[in-house]
Amino acid sequence: MKISQKGLYALQAMMTLARRHEQGAIKIREIAAESDLPEKFLELILLELKNARIVDSVRGARGGYQLRRDPAEIPLSDIIRLVDGPLAPMGDAEQLRGLIAK
């Protein structure tokens, strides 16, 4: 399975949100810094995840993004399909293994 850079960024952002799920909304700046992602590109990815009803955005000084449901209920394959389209077996999954190991 071949995962695009955008797909990897989306997975990294989702894992950051999952790790901090109990903390409520997290600012894009914090997600970008913790995941080492470009902030502007992350904004586009999070907007896509919001439109797919995977994350919620919270406005205000304590605003940011948070998962809509428990992290255990969100399959990684759903995130990859949303960002990269249908999954097709291609190459190996070393990229994904390395990301999950982080």
DSSP file (Angstrom, degrees, kcal/mol; ACC not computed):
  #  RESIDUE AA STRUCTURE BP1 BP2  ACC     N-H-->O    O-->H-N    N-H-->O    O-->H-N    TCO  KAPPA ALPHA  PHI   PSI    X-CA   Y-CA   Z-CA
    1    1 A M              0   0    0      0, 0.0     2,-0.6     0, 0.0    91,-0.1   0.000 360.0 360.0 360.0 131.8    0.0    0.0    0.0
    2    2 A K        -     0   0    0     86,-0.6     2,-0.5    89,-0.1    86,-0.2  -0.888 360.0-164.0-103.5 123.8    1.4    3.4   -1.0
    3    3 A I        -     0   0    0     -2,-0.6    77,-0.0    84,-0.1    92,-0.0  -0.921  15.2-131.8-110.9 130.3    0.6    6.3    1.4
    4    4 A S     >  -     0   0    0     -2,-0.5     4,-2.3    76,-0.1     5,-0.2  -0.210  26.3-107.5 -71.8 167.2    1.1    9.8    0.2
    5    5 A Q  H  > S+     0   0    0      1,-0.2     4,-2.5     2,-0.2     5,-0.2   0.888 123.9  53.8 -61.3 -38.9    2.9   12.5    2.2
    6    6 A K  H  > S+     0   0    0      2,-0.2     4,-2.5     1,-0.2    -1,-0.2   0.903 107.4  50.9 -61.9 -41.0   -0.5   14.1    2.9
    7    7 A G  H  > S+     0   0    0      2,-0.2     4,-2.3     1,-0.2    -2,-0.2   0.905 110.2  48.9 -62.6 -42.2   -1.8   10.7    4.2
    8    8 A L  H  X S+     0   0    0     -4,-2.3     4,-2.5     2,-0.2    -2,-0.2   0.906 111.2  50.0 -64.3 -41.5    1.2   10.4    6.5
    9    9 A Y  H  X S+     0   0    0     -4,-2.5     4,-2.7     2,-0.2    -2,-0.2   0.916 109.9  51.0 -62.3 -42.7    0.6   13.9    7.8
   10   10 A A  H  X S+     0   0    0     -4,-2.5     4,-2.5     1,-0.2    -2,-0.2   0.913 111.2  48.0 -61.6 -42.4   -3.1   13.2    8.4
   11   11 A L  H  X S+     0   0    0     -4,-2.3     4,-2.3     2,-0.2    -1,-0.2   0.905 111.3  50.3 -65.1 -41.1   -2.2   10.0   10.3
   12   12 A Q  H  X S+     0   0    0     -4,-2.5     4,-2.0     2,-0.2    -2,-0.2   0.928 111.9  47.7 -62.3 -44.6    0.4   11.9   12.4
   13   13 A A  H  X S+     0   0    0     -4,-2.7     4,-2.5     1,-0.2    -2,-0.2   0.915 111.9  49.9 -62.5 -43.0   -2.1   14.6   13.2
   14   14 A M  H  X S+     0   0    0     -4,-2.5     4,-2.4     1,-0.2    -1,-0.2   0.879 109.3  51.3 -64.6 -37.5   -4.7   12.0   14.2
   15   15 A M  H  X S+     0   0    0     -4,-2.3     4,-2.5     2,-0.2    -1,-0.2   0.874 109.4  50.5 -68.6 -35.5   -2.3   10.2   16.4
   16   16 A T  H  X S+     0   0    0     -4,-2.0     4,-1.7     2,-0.2    -2,-0.2   0.937 112.3  46.8 -64.3 -45.6   -1.5   13.5   18.2
   17   17 A L  H  < S+     0   0    0     -4,-2.5    50,-0.2     1,-0.2    -2,-0.2   0.876 112.4  51.1 -63.3 -36.7   -5.2   14.2   18.7
   18   18 A A  H >< S+     0   0    0     -4,-2.4     3,-1.3     1,-0.2     4,-0.2   0.916 108.3  50.7 -67.0 -43.0   -5.7   10.6   19.9
   19   19 A R  H 3< S+     0   0    0     -4,-2.5     3,-0.3     1,-0.3    -1,-0.2   0.846 120.1  36.4 -62.9 -32.7   -2.8   10.8   22.5
   20   20 A R  T >< S+     0   0    0     -4,-1.7     3,-1.8     1,-0.2     4,-0.3   0.069  80.4 123.7-108.1  23.8   -4.3   14.1   23.8
   21   21 A H  G X  S+     0   0    0     -3,-1.3     3,-1.1     1,-0.3    -1,-0.2   0.841  71.2  53.6 -54.5 -40.5   -7.9   13.1   23.4
   22   22 A E  G 3  S+     0   0    0     -3,-0.3    -1,-0.3     1,-0.2    -2,-0.1   0.630  96.9  68.6 -73.1 -13.0   -8.8   13.6   27.1
   23   23 A Q  G <  S-     0   0    0     -3,-1.8    -1,-0.2     1,-0.3     2,-0.2   0.519  96.5-136.7 -86.2  -5.4   -7.4   17.2   27.0
   24   24 A G    <   +     0   0    0     -3,-1.1    -1,-0.3    -4,-0.3    43,-0.2  -0.539  61.4  12.0  84.4-152.9  -10.1   18.6   24.7
   25   25 A A        -     0   0    0     37,-0.2     2,-0.4    -2,-0.2    41,-0.2  -0.314  64.8-159.6 -67.2 140.3   -9.4   20.9   21.8
   26   26 A I  B     -A   65   0A   0     39,-2.4    39,-2.8    -2,-0.0    32,-0.1  -0.979  20.6-116.1-123.6 131.7   -5.8   21.4   20.7
   27   27 A K     >  -     0   0    0     -2,-0.4     4,-2.2    37,-0.3     3,-0.4  -0.305  20.9-121.7 -65.7 147.2   -4.6   24.4   18.7
   28   28 A I  H  > S+     0   0    0      1,-0.2     4,-3.0     2,-0.2     5,-0.2   0.892 113.5  58.2 -55.0 -41.3   -3.3   23.7   15.2
   29   29 A R  H  > S+     0   0    0      1,-0.2     4,-2.2     2,-0.2    -1,-0.2   0.893 107.6  46.3 -58.0 -41.3    0.0   25.3   16.2
   30   30 A E  H  > S+     0   0    0     -3,-0.4     4,-2.8     2,-0.2     5,-0.2   0.904 112.7  48.9 -69.0 -42.0    0.4   22.7   19.0
   31   31 A I  H  X S+     0   0    0     -4,-2.2     4,-2.4     2,-0.2    -2,-0.2   0.933 112.9  48.6 -62.3 -45.1   -0.5   19.8   16.8
   32   32 A A  H  X>S+     0   0    0     -4,-3.0     5,-2.2     1,-0.2     4,-1.0   0.914 114.5  45.0 -61.4 -44.5    2.0   21.0   14.1
   33   33 A A  H  <5S+     0   0    0     -4,-2.2     3,-0.3    -5,-0.2    -2,-0.2   0.926 115.7  45.6 -67.1 -45.1    4.8   21.5   16.7
   34   34 A E  H  <5S+     0   0    0     -4,-2.8    -1,-0.2     1,-0.2    -2,-0.2   0.850 121.9  37.4 -67.8 -34.0    4.2   18.1   18.4
   35   35 A S  H  <5S-     0   0    0     -4,-2.4    -1,-0.2    -5,-0.2    -2,-0.2   0.482 105.8-124.7 -96.0  -4.1    3.9   16.2   15.1
   36   36 A D  T  <5 +     0   0    0     -4,-1.0    -3,-0.2    -3,-0.3    -4,-0.1   0.949  60.9 145.1  57.1  52.5    6.6   18.2   13.3
   37   37 A L      < -     0   0    0     -5,-2.2     2,-0.3    -6,-0.2    -1,-0.2  -0.862  60.2 -96.7-118.8 152.2    4.2   19.1   10.5
   38   38 A P     >  -     0   0    0      0, 0.0     4,-2.3     0, 0.0     5,-0.2  -0.547  32.9-141.5 -68.0 126.6    3.9   22.3    8.3
   39   39 A E  H  > S+     0   0    0     -2,-0.3     4,-1.9     1,-0.2    -7,-0.0   0.889  95.8  50.1 -60.3 -44.9    1.1   24.4   10.0
   40   40 A K  H  > S+     0   0    0      1,-0.2     4,-1.3     2,-0.2    -1,-0.2   0.906 113.4  45.7 -63.8 -42.1   -0.5   25.6    6.7
   41   41 A F  H  > S+     0   0    0      1,-0.2     4,-1.9     2,-0.2    -1,-0.2   0.878 109.7  55.9 -67.7 -37.2   -0.7   22.2    5.2
   42   42 A L  H  X S+     0   0    0     -4,-2.3     4,-2.9     1,-0.2     5,-0.2   0.869 100.8  58.8 -62.4 -37.5   -2.1   20.8    8.5
   43   43 A E  H  X S+     0   0    0     -4,-1.9     4,-2.0     1,-0.2    -1,-0.2   0.923 107.1  46.9 -57.0 -45.1   -4.9   23.4    8.4
   44   44 A L  H  X S+     0   0    0     -4,-1.3     4,-1.9     2,-0.2    -1,-0.2   0.897 113.0  48.6 -64.9 -41.0   -6.0   22.0    5.0
   45   45 A I  H  X S+     0   0    0     -4,-1.9     4,-2.3     2,-0.2    -2,-0.2   0.927 111.7  48.4 -65.5 -45.3   -5.9   18.4    6.3
   46   46 A L  H  X S+     0   0    0     -4,-2.9     4,-2.3     1,-0.2    -1,-0.2   0.852 109.0  54.0 -66.3 -33.7   -7.8   19.2    9.5
   47   47 A L  H  X S+     0   0    0     -4,-2.0     4,-2.6    -5,-0.2    -1,-0.2   0.909 108.9  49.0 -64.3 -41.2  -10.5   21.0    7.5
   48   48 A E  H  X S+     0   0    0     -4,-1.9     4,-1.4     2,-0.2    -2,-0.2   0.908 112.1  48.1 -63.1 -42.6  -10.9   17.9    5.3
   49   49 A L  H  <>S+     0   0    0     -4,-2.3     5,-2.8     2,-0.2     6,-1.0   0.851 111.5  51.2 -66.6 -34.7  -11.1   15.7    8.5
   50   50 A K  H ><5S+     0   0    0     -4,-2.3     3,-1.9     4,-0.2    -2,-0.2   0.929 107.7  51.3 -67.3 -45.2  -13.7   18.2    9.9
   51   51 A N  H 3<5S+     0   0    0     -4,-2.6    -1,-0.2     1,-0.3    -2,-0.2   0.797 108.5  52.5 -62.8 -27.5  -15.8   18.0    6.7
   52   52 A A  T 3<5S-     0   0    0     -4,-1.4    -1,-0.3    -5,-0.2    -2,-0.2   0.393 116.4-119.1 -86.6   2.5  -15.7   14.2    7.0
   53   53 A R  T < 5S+     0   0    0     -3,-1.9    -3,-0.2     2,-0.2    -2,-0.1   0.825  82.9 117.4  63.5  35.1  -17.0   14.6   10.6
   54   54 A I  S   <S+     0   0    0     -5,-2.8    14,-2.2     1,-0.2    15,-0.5   0.762  78.5  24.7 -96.2 -35.4  -13.9   12.9   12.1
   55   55 A V  E    S-B   67   0A   0     -6,-1.0     2,-0.3    12,-0.3    12,-0.2  -0.881  71.8-141.2-124.6 160.2  -12.8   15.9   14.0
   56   56 A D  E     -B   66   0A   0     10,-3.0    10,-2.0    -2,-0.3     2,-0.4  -0.887  11.7-138.9-114.0 149.4  -14.5   18.9   15.5
   57   57 A S  E     -B   65   0A   0     -2,-0.3     2,-0.5     8,-0.2     8,-0.2  -0.905  12.4-157.4-107.2 142.8  -13.3   22.5   15.6
   58   58 A V  E     -B   64   0A   0      6,-3.1     6,-1.8    -2,-0.4     2,-0.1  -0.976  11.7-142.5-119.6 127.9  -13.8   24.6   18.6
   59   59 A R        +     0   0    0     -2,-0.5     3,-0.3     4,-0.2     2,-0.1  -0.426  52.4  44.7 -86.5 162.2  -13.7   28.4   18.4
   60   60 A G  S >  S-     0   0    0      1,-0.2     3,-1.9    -2,-0.1    -2,-0.1  -0.371 102.1 -45.5 104.3-179.2  -12.3   30.8   20.8
   61   61 A A  T 3  S+     0   0    0      1,-0.3    -1,-0.2    -2,-0.1    -2,-0.0   0.816 139.8  39.5 -61.0 -33.2   -9.3   31.3   23.0
   62   62 A R  T 3  S+     0   0    0     -3,-0.3    -1,-0.3     2,-0.1   -37,-0.2   0.125  99.4 119.7-101.3  20.0   -9.4   27.7   24.2
   63   63 A G    <   +     0   0    0     -3,-1.9     2,-0.3   -39,-0.1    -4,-0.2  -0.049  20.3 111.2 -79.5-178.8  -10.3   26.5   20.7
   64   64 A G  E     - B   0  58A   0     -6,-1.8    -6,-3.1   -37,-0.1     2,-0.3  -0.989  65.2 -45.2 151.3-149.4   -8.7   24.1   18.4
   65   65 A Y  E     +AB  26  57A   0    -39,-2.8   -39,-2.4    -2,-0.3     2,-0.3  -0.902  46.8 171.7-120.2 148.2   -9.4   20.6   17.0
   66   66 A Q  E     - B   0  56A   0    -10,-2.0   -10,-3.0    -2,-0.3     2,-0.1  -0.978  39.4 -92.8-148.4 157.1  -10.5   17.5   18.8
   67   67 A L  E     - B   0  55A   0     -2,-0.3   -12,-0.3   -50,-0.2   -13,-0.1  -0.447  24.5-141.4 -70.1 144.2  -11.7   14.0   17.8
   68   68 A R  S    S+     0   0    0    -14,-2.2     2,-0.3    -2,-0.1   -13,-0.1   0.751  82.2  13.7 -77.3 -24.8  -15.4   13.6   17.5
   69   69 A R  S    S-     0   0    0    -15,-0.5     5,-0.1     1,-0.1    -2,-0.0  -0.859 104.7 -57.0-142.4 176.7  -15.3   10.1   19.0
   70   70 A D    >   -     0   0    0     -2,-0.3     3,-2.0     1,-0.1     4,-0.2  -0.282  47.7-125.3 -57.6 137.3  -13.1    7.8   20.9
   71   71 A P  G >  S+     0   0    0      0, 0.0     3,-1.7     0, 0.0    -1,-0.1   0.820 108.6  63.5 -55.9 -32.6   -9.8    7.2   19.1
   72   72 A A  G 3  S+     0   0    0      1,-0.3    -2,-0.1   -54,-0.1   -54,-0.0   0.691  98.0  57.5 -66.2 -17.1  -10.3    3.4   19.2
   73   73 A E  G <  S+     0   0    0     -3,-2.0    -1,-0.3     1,-0.1    -3,-0.1   0.403  90.1  81.8 -92.9   1.7  -13.4    3.8   17.1
   74   74 A I  S <  S-     0   0    0     -3,-1.7     2,-0.1    -4,-0.2    -1,-0.1  -0.884  72.5-147.4-113.4 102.6  -11.5    5.5   14.2
   75   75 A P    >>  -     0   0    0      0, 0.0     4,-1.1     0, 0.0     3,-0.9  -0.432  13.8-134.4 -68.1 138.7   -9.8    3.1   11.9
   76   76 A L  H 3> S+     0   0    0      1,-0.2     4,-2.3     2,-0.2     3,-0.2   0.845 105.9  64.5 -59.0 -33.0   -6.5    4.3   10.3
   77   77 A S  H 3> S+     0   0    0      1,-0.2     4,-2.6     2,-0.2    -1,-0.2   0.840  96.4  56.3 -61.9 -32.6   -7.8    3.0    7.0
   78   78 A D  H <> S+     0   0    0     -3,-0.9     4,-2.1     2,-0.2    -1,-0.2   0.898 108.0  47.9 -64.2 -40.1  -10.7    5.5    7.1
   79   79 A I  H  X S+     0   0    0     -4,-1.1     4,-2.2    -3,-0.2     5,-0.3   0.933 113.0  47.3 -66.1 -46.1   -8.2    8.4    7.4
   80   80 A I  H  X>S+     0   0    0     -4,-2.3     4,-3.4     1,-0.2     5,-0.5   0.917 112.4  49.6 -63.2 -43.4   -6.1    7.0    4.5
   81   81 A R  H  X5S+     0   0    0     -4,-2.6     4,-1.7     3,-0.2    -1,-0.2   0.903 110.8  50.7 -62.0 -41.1   -9.1    6.5    2.3
   82   82 A L  H  <5S+     0   0    0     -4,-2.1    -1,-0.2    -5,-0.2    -2,-0.2   0.931 121.9  31.0 -61.8 -46.3  -10.3   10.0    3.0
   83   83 A V  H  <5S+     0   0    0     -4,-2.2    -2,-0.2    -5,-0.1    -3,-0.2   0.880 135.0  24.4 -83.3 -40.6   -7.0   11.7    2.2
   84   84 A D  H  <5S-     0   0    0     -4,-3.4    -3,-0.2     1,-0.3    -2,-0.2   0.522 101.1-124.2-106.9  -8.1   -5.6    9.3   -0.5
   85   85 A G     << +     0   0    0     -4,-1.7    -1,-0.3    -5,-0.5    -2,-0.1  -0.503  65.5   0.8  91.8-168.3   -8.7    7.6   -2.0
   86   86 A P  S    S-     0   0    0      0, 0.0     2,-0.3     0, 0.0    -4,-0.0  -0.179  76.7-115.2 -58.1 144.6   -9.3    3.9   -2.2
   87   87 A L        +     0   0    0    -86,-0.1   -84,-0.1   -10,-0.0    -6,-0.0  -0.634  35.3 178.7 -82.3 135.6   -6.6    1.6   -0.8
   88   88 A A        -     0   0    0     -2,-0.3   -86,-0.6   -86,-0.2     2,-0.5  -1.000  37.0-107.0-135.7 137.0   -4.8   -0.7   -3.2
   89   89 A P        +     0   0    0      0, 0.0     2,-0.3     0, 0.0     3,-0.1  -0.501  56.8 149.3 -66.8 115.7   -2.0   -3.1   -2.4
   90   90 A M        -     0   0    0     -2,-0.5    -2,-0.1     2,-0.0     0, 0.0  -0.978  56.4 -28.7-147.0 132.1    1.2   -1.5   -3.7
   91   91 A G  S    S-     0   0    0     -2,-0.3     2,-0.2   -89,-0.1   -89,-0.1  -0.217  96.1 -51.1  62.1-150.2    4.7   -1.9   -2.4
   92   92 A D        -     0   0    0    -91,-0.1     3,-0.4    -3,-0.1     4,-0.1  -0.694  39.6-117.5-120.4 175.7    5.1   -2.5    1.3
   93   93 A A     >  +     0   0    0     -2,-0.2     4,-2.4     1,-0.2     5,-0.2  -0.013  69.5 122.4-103.0  27.8    3.8   -0.8    4.4
   94   94 A E  H  > S+     0   0    0      1,-0.2     4,-2.6     2,-0.2     5,-0.2   0.878  72.8  56.4 -59.5 -38.7    7.1    0.3    5.9
   95   95 A Q  H  > S+     0   0    0     -3,-0.4     4,-2.0     1,-0.2    -1,-0.2   0.944 110.6  43.7 -57.0 -48.6    6.0    3.9    6.0
   96   96 A L  H  > S+     0   0    0      1,-0.2     4,-2.6     2,-0.2     5,-0.2   0.894 111.8  52.9 -66.6 -40.8    2.9    3.1    8.1
   97   97 A R  H  X S+     0   0    0     -4,-2.4     4,-1.9     1,-0.2    -1,-0.2   0.921 110.0  48.7 -60.6 -43.7    4.9    0.8   10.4
   98   98 A G  H  X S+     0   0    0     -4,-2.6     4,-0.7     1,-0.2    -1,-0.2   0.889 112.0  49.1 -63.6 -39.4    7.4    3.5   11.1
   99   99 A L  H >< S+     0   0    0     -4,-2.0     3,-0.9    -5,-0.2    -2,-0.2   0.917 111.0  48.5 -67.0 -43.6    4.7    6.1   11.8
  100  100 A I  H 3< S+     0   0    0     -4,-2.6    -1,-0.2     1,-0.2    -2,-0.2   0.842 105.6  59.4 -65.8 -32.8    2.9    3.8   14.2
  101  101 A A  H 3<        0   0    0     -4,-1.9    -1,-0.2     1,-0.3    -2,-0.2   0.707 360.0 360.0 -69.1 -19.4    6.1    3.0   16.0
  102  102 A K    <<        0   0    0     -3,-0.9    -1,-0.3    -4,-0.7    -2,-0.1   0.503 360.0 360.0 -59.7 360.0    6.6    6.7   16.8
